[in-house]
Amino acid sequence: MAGQYLRGALIEFTESFPIPVPNVILFQYNPETMTHTWTPAKSGGSNAPGQNPNNPLAVTGPPEEAFSFNLVMDSNDTIADGSAVTAGLATISGVYSRLAALEMLLFPTAAPGTGLVGSISSALGITSKPSATSVPAGQLPTILFVWGPGRIAPVRVTTLTITEKLYDGTLLVPIHAEAQIGLKVLTAPELTYVDGPLGTLAQASATYTTGLREALAIANLANSVESILGMLPV
């Protein structure tokens, strides 16, 4: 049973309405393990003005950060523990609505006023203001990876592999599945391409997480002092 506990989430934003509309993909079960990968930036010593071309420590920018984990989904627990709406949806579609929400994270967002949500907003007479920056129609959605209050990062989905394991015998909808997800954290230069209020939110999230990481690294100095004192012969 899913139970009541703090769960991770992927939050996608769209600008089809005047204010960003979040599509919250709450993890039904938190992954048991997660791979957190850091890749140092490429060496840029030969191109940096005033730097020694042979400087092995010169780099072109910040390191790249990535996450990968598996998500398990099961419709039986949703039917047993969910509200009338979520239980009814799980009865009809199994876990396919969850899978479809994950799949849509890989699709580029439509230009404002197009697509299903845009058609609804247009029918209601609601239109969003044009962006000051020209944004291509094929731009990927802005996604926040939320893993507790200490880790909120703007990301894009790099890999998504879905394994459907069990099916409903009547409608053949998947009722149990696993999704292998790879996320790349957007760097500061990449965040400059996220326009409008979404860009402000994404940059604020990145600044918050970076600041918290730096604060925790400073707090670790207390452990370092104790370790050094323990190594001294006196």
C-alpha positions as a Markdown table, in Angstrom:
| # | Residue | x | y | z |
|---|---|---|---|---|
| 1 | Met | 0.0 | 0.0 | 0.0 |
| 2 | Ala | 1.2 | 3.5 | -0.8 |
| 3 | Gly | 0.5 | 4.9 | 2.6 |
| 4 | Gln | 1.0 | 8.5 | 3.7 |
| 5 | Tyr | 4.6 | 9.7 | 3.4 |
| 6 | Leu | 6.7 | 12.3 | 1.7 |
| 7 | Arg | 7.0 | 11.3 | -2.0 |
| 8 | Gly | 9.1 | 12.6 | -4.8 |
| 9 | Ala | 7.6 | 14.2 | -7.9 |
| 10 | Leu | 8.2 | 15.5 | -11.4 |
| 11 | Ile | 6.3 | 18.8 | -12.0 |
| 12 | Glu | 5.8 | 20.0 | -15.6 |
| 13 | Phe | 4.8 | 23.5 | -16.4 |
| 14 | Thr | 3.0 | 24.8 | -19.5 |
| 15 | Glu | 2.3 | 28.4 | -20.5 |
| 16 | Ser | -1.0 | 27.7 | -22.3 |
| 17 | Phe | -2.9 | 29.6 | -19.6 |
| 18 | Pro | -2.0 | 33.1 | -18.4 |
| 19 | Ile | -0.3 | 31.5 | -15.3 |
| 20 | Pro | 1.8 | 28.3 | -15.5 |
| 21 | Val | -0.4 | 25.2 | -15.1 |
| 22 | Pro | 1.5 | 22.4 | -13.3 |
| 23 | Asn | 1.2 | 18.8 | -14.3 |
| 24 | Val | 2.3 | 17.1 | -11.1 |
| 25 | Ile | 3.5 | 13.5 | -11.5 |
| 26 | Leu | 3.6 | 12.3 | -7.9 |
| 27 | Phe | 5.6 | 9.1 | -7.4 |
| 28 | Gln | 3.2 | 6.3 | -6.3 |
| 29 | Tyr | 6.2 | 4.7 | -4.6 |
| 30 | Asn | 9.5 | 6.3 | -3.9 |
| 31 | Pro | 12.4 | 4.5 | -5.7 |
| 32 | Glu | 14.5 | 2.4 | -3.3 |
| 33 | Thr | 17.8 | 3.5 | -4.9 |
| 34 | Met | 18.9 | 6.4 | -7.0 |
| 35 | Thr | 22.1 | 7.0 | -9.1 |
| 36 | His | 23.4 | 10.5 | -8.8 |
| 37 | Thr | 26.1 | 11.2 | -11.5 |
| 38 | Trp | 28.5 | 14.1 | -11.8 |
| 39 | Thr | 30.5 | 14.7 | -15.0 |
| 40 | Pro | 33.2 | 17.3 | -14.9 |
| 41 | Ala | 33.1 | 20.0 | -17.6 |
| 42 | Lys | 35.4 | 19.6 | -20.6 |
| 43 | Ser | 38.9 | 21.1 | -20.3 |
| 44 | Gly | 39.0 | 24.6 | -21.8 |
| 45 | Gly | 42.6 | 25.6 | -21.1 |
| 46 | Ser | 43.6 | 26.1 | -24.7 |
| 47 | Asn | 40.7 | 28.5 | -25.4 |
| 48 | Ala | 40.7 | 30.5 | -22.2 |
| 49 | Pro | 42.4 | 33.9 | -22.7 |
| 50 | Gly | 45.3 | 34.6 | -20.4 |
| 51 | Gln | 45.4 | 31.0 | -19.3 |
| 52 | Asn | 48.2 | 28.5 | -19.8 |
| 53 | Pro | 47.1 | 26.3 | -22.8 |
| 54 | Asn | 48.4 | 23.3 | -20.8 |
| 55 | Asn | 46.5 | 24.1 | -17.6 |
| 56 | Pro | 44.8 | 20.8 | -16.7 |
| 57 | Leu | 42.5 | 22.5 | -14.3 |
| 58 | Ala | 40.9 | 25.0 | -16.7 |
| 59 | Val | 37.3 | 24.0 | -17.6 |
| 60 | Thr | 34.6 | 25.6 | -19.8 |
| 61 | Gly | 31.9 | 25.6 | -17.2 |
| 62 | Pro | 30.1 | 23.9 | -14.3 |
| 63 | Pro | 30.0 | 20.1 | -14.1 |
| 64 | Glu | 27.0 | 18.2 | -15.4 |
| 65 | Glu | 24.6 | 16.6 | -13.0 |
| 66 | Ala | 22.2 | 13.7 | -13.7 |
| 67 | Phe | 19.9 | 11.3 | -11.8 |
| 68 | Ser | 18.6 | 7.9 | -12.8 |
| 69 | Phe | 16.1 | 5.7 | -10.9 |
| 70 | Asn | 13.2 | 3.2 | -11.4 |
| 71 | Leu | 9.6 | 4.0 | -10.6 |
| 72 | Val | 7.1 | 1.2 | -9.8 |
| 73 | Met | 3.4 | 1.7 | -10.6 |
| 74 | Asp | 0.5 | -0.5 | -9.6 |
| 75 | Ser | -3.2 | 0.2 | -10.2 |
| 76 | Asn | -4.5 | -2.2 | -7.5 |
| 77 | Asp | -3.2 | 0.0 | -4.7 |
| 78 | Thr | -4.7 | 3.1 | -6.3 |
| 79 | Ile | -8.1 | 1.4 | -6.6 |
| 80 | Ala | -7.9 | 0.3 | -2.9 |
| 81 | Asp | -6.5 | 3.6 | -1.4 |
| 82 | Gly | -7.4 | 6.3 | -3.9 |
| 83 | Ser | -10.3 | 8.7 | -4.0 |
| 84 | Ala | -13.4 | 7.9 | -6.1 |
| 85 | Val | -11.9 | 9.8 | -9.1 |
| 86 | Thr | -8.4 | 8.3 | -9.0 |
| 87 | Ala | -9.8 | 4.8 | -8.2 |
| 88 | Gly | -12.3 | 5.1 | -11.1 |
| 89 | Leu | -9.5 | 6.2 | -13.5 |
| 90 | Ala | -7.3 | 3.3 | -12.4 |
| 91 | Thr | -10.1 | 0.9 | -12.9 |
| 92 | Ile | -10.6 | 2.0 | -16.5 |
| 93 | Ser | -7.0 | 2.7 | -17.6 |
| 94 | Gly | -4.8 | 0.9 | -15.0 |
| 95 | Val | -1.5 | 2.7 | -14.8 |
| 96 | Tyr | -1.6 | 4.0 | -18.3 |
| 97 | Ser | -2.5 | 7.5 | -17.3 |
| 98 | Arg | 0.7 | 7.6 | -15.2 |
| 99 | Leu | 2.7 | 6.2 | -18.0 |
| 100 | Ala | 1.2 | 8.7 | -20.5 |
| 101 | Ala | 2.1 | 11.6 | -18.2 |
| 102 | Leu | 5.7 | 10.4 | -18.1 |
| 103 | Glu | 5.8 | 9.9 | -21.9 |
| 104 | Met | 4.6 | 13.5 | -22.5 |
| 105 | Leu | 7.6 | 14.8 | -20.7 |
| 106 | Leu | 9.6 | 13.9 | -23.8 |
| 107 | Phe | 7.4 | 15.7 | -26.2 |
| 108 | Pro | 8.0 | 19.4 | -27.1 |
| 109 | Thr | 5.4 | 21.8 | -25.9 |
| 110 | Ala | 3.1 | 23.3 | -28.4 |
| 111 | Ala | 3.0 | 27.0 | -29.1 |
| 112 | Pro | 0.6 | 28.9 | -26.9 |
| 113 | Gly | -3.0 | 28.6 | -28.2 |
| 114 | Thr | -2.4 | 25.3 | -29.9 |
| 115 | Gly | -2.9 | 21.7 | -28.7 |
| 116 | Leu | -5.7 | 20.4 | -26.5 |
| 117 | Val | -5.1 | 22.7 | -23.5 |
| 118 | Gly | -4.6 | 25.7 | -25.9 |
| 119 | Ser | -7.8 | 24.9 | -27.7 |
| 120 | Ile | -9.8 | 24.8 | -24.4 |
| 121 | Ser | -8.3 | 28.1 | -23.3 |
| 122 | Ser | -9.0 | 29.7 | -26.7 |
| 123 | Ala | -12.6 | 28.5 | -26.5 |
| 124 | Leu | -12.9 | 30.1 | -23.1 |
| 125 | Gly | -11.5 | 33.3 | -24.4 |
| 126 | Ile | -8.3 | 32.9 | -22.4 |
| 127 | Thr | -5.0 | 33.6 | -24.2 |
| 128 | Ser | -1.5 | 34.0 | -22.9 |
| 129 | Lys | 0.6 | 37.0 | -23.6 |
| 130 | Pro | 3.3 | 36.5 | -26.3 |
| 131 | Ser | 6.8 | 35.9 | -25.0 |
| 132 | Ala | 9.3 | 38.7 | -25.2 |
| 133 | Thr | 11.9 | 36.1 | -26.4 |
| 134 | Ser | 11.3 | 34.1 | -29.5 |
| 135 | Val | 10.9 | 30.5 | -28.4 |
| 136 | Pro | 10.8 | 27.6 | -30.9 |
| 137 | Ala | 7.6 | 25.6 | -31.1 |
| 138 | Gly | 9.7 | 22.5 | -30.4 |
| 139 | Gln | 11.0 | 23.5 | -27.0 |
| 140 | Leu | 10.9 | 20.8 | -24.3 |
| 141 | Pro | 8.8 | 21.5 | -21.3 |
| 142 | Thr | 10.2 | 22.9 | -18.1 |
| 143 | Ile | 10.3 | 20.2 | -15.4 |
| 144 | Leu | 11.2 | 20.3 | -11.8 |
| 145 | Phe | 12.5 | 17.2 | -10.0 |
| 146 | Val | 11.4 | 17.4 | -6.4 |
| 147 | Trp | 13.0 | 15.0 | -4.0 |
| 148 | Gly | 12.2 | 16.4 | -0.6 |
| 149 | Pro | 12.7 | 20.1 | 0.5 |
| 150 | Gly | 16.4 | 19.9 | 0.1 |
| 151 | Arg | 16.6 | 18.9 | -3.6 |
| 152 | Ile | 14.5 | 20.8 | -6.1 |
| 153 | Ala | 16.2 | 20.9 | -9.5 |
| 154 | Pro | 15.2 | 22.0 | -13.0 |
| 155 | Val | 15.7 | 19.0 | -15.3 |
| 156 | Arg | 14.9 | 17.5 | -18.7 |
| 157 | Val | 14.2 | 13.8 | -19.3 |
| 158 | Thr | 17.0 | 12.1 | -21.2 |
| 159 | Thr | 15.9 | 8.5 | -21.1 |
| 160 | Leu | 12.6 | 6.7 | -20.4 |
| 161 | Thr | 12.2 | 2.9 | -20.6 |
| 162 | Ile | 8.9 | 1.4 | -19.6 |
| 163 | Thr | 8.4 | -2.2 | -18.8 |
| 164 | Glu | 4.7 | -3.3 | -18.6 |
| 165 | Lys | 4.4 | -6.4 | -16.5 |
| 166 | Leu | 0.8 | -7.2 | -15.9 |
| 167 | Tyr | -2.4 | -6.4 | -17.9 |
| 168 | Asp | -6.1 | -6.3 | -17.1 |
| 169 | Gly | -7.8 | -9.3 | -18.7 |
| 170 | Thr | -10.8 | -7.3 | -20.0 |
| 171 | Leu | -9.3 | -4.1 | -21.5 |
| 172 | Leu | -5.6 | -5.2 | -21.7 |
| 173 | Val | -4.5 | -2.0 | -20.0 |
| 174 | Pro | -1.3 | -2.2 | -18.0 |
| 175 | Ile | -2.0 | -2.6 | -14.3 |
| 176 | His | 1.6 | -3.0 | -13.1 |
| 177 | Ala | 4.7 | -1.4 | -14.7 |
| 178 | Glu | 8.2 | -0.1 | -14.1 |
| 179 | Ala | 9.8 | 3.0 | -15.6 |
| 180 | Gln | 13.5 | 3.6 | -15.8 |
| 181 | Ile | 14.1 | 7.4 | -15.9 |
| 182 | Gly | 17.2 | 9.4 | -16.6 |
| 183 | Leu | 17.2 | 13.1 | -15.8 |
| 184 | Lys | 19.8 | 15.8 | -16.6 |
| 185 | Val | 19.9 | 18.8 | -14.4 |
| 186 | Leu | 19.9 | 22.1 | -16.4 |
| 187 | Thr | 23.0 | 24.2 | -16.0 |
| 188 | Ala | 22.9 | 28.0 | -15.6 |
| 189 | Pro | 23.7 | 28.7 | -19.3 |
| 190 | Glu | 20.9 | 26.3 | -20.3 |
| 191 | Leu | 18.4 | 27.9 | -18.0 |
| 192 | Thr | 18.8 | 31.2 | -20.0 |
| 193 | Tyr | 16.7 | 29.6 | -22.7 |
| 194 | Val | 13.8 | 29.1 | -20.4 |
| 195 | Asp | 11.7 | 32.2 | -20.8 |
| 196 | Gly | 9.1 | 34.1 | -18.7 |
| 197 | Pro | 7.9 | 33.1 | -15.2 |
| 198 | Leu | 8.9 | 29.5 | -15.8 |
| 199 | Gly | 12.5 | 30.6 | -16.3 |
| 200 | Thr | 12.4 | 32.7 | -13.0 |
| 201 | Leu | 11.0 | 29.7 | -11.2 |
| 202 | Ala | 13.6 | 27.3 | -12.6 |
| 203 | Gln | 16.5 | 29.6 | -11.8 |
| 204 | Ala | 15.2 | 30.2 | -8.3 |
| 205 | Ser | 15.0 | 26.4 | -7.8 |
| 206 | Ala | 18.5 | 25.9 | -9.1 |
| 207 | Thr | 19.9 | 28.8 | -6.9 |
| 208 | Tyr | 18.1 | 27.3 | -3.8 |
| 209 | Thr | 19.5 | 23.8 | -4.3 |
| 210 | Thr | 23.0 | 25.1 | -5.1 |
| 211 | Gly | 23.0 | 27.4 | -2.0 |
| 212 | Leu | 21.8 | 24.5 | 0.2 |
| 213 | Arg | 24.6 | 22.2 | -1.2 |
| 214 | Glu | 27.2 | 24.9 | -0.4 |
| 215 | Ala | 25.9 | 25.4 | 3.1 |
| 216 | Leu | 26.0 | 21.6 | 3.8 |
| 217 | Ala | 29.5 | 21.4 | 2.5 |
| 218 | Ile | 30.6 | 24.2 | 4.9 |
| 219 | Ala | 28.8 | 22.4 | 7.7 |
| 220 | Asn | 30.9 | 19.3 | 6.9 |
| 221 | Leu | 34.0 | 21.3 | 7.9 |
| 222 | Ala | 33.2 | 20.3 | 11.5 |
| 223 | Asn | 33.7 | 16.7 | 10.6 |
| 224 | Ser | 36.9 | 17.5 | 8.8 |
| 225 | Val | 38.4 | 19.2 | 11.9 |
| 226 | Glu | 37.6 | 16.2 | 14.0 |
| 227 | Ser | 39.2 | 13.8 | 11.5 |
| 228 | Ile | 42.3 | 15.9 | 11.3 |
| 229 | Leu | 42.7 | 16.0 | 15.1 |
| 230 | Gly | 42.2 | 12.3 | 15.2 |
| 231 | Met | 45.1 | 11.8 | 12.8 |
| 232 | Leu | 47.6 | 13.9 | 14.8 |
| 233 | Pro | 50.0 | 11.9 | 17.1 |
| 234 | Val | 49.5 | 14.4 | 20.0 |
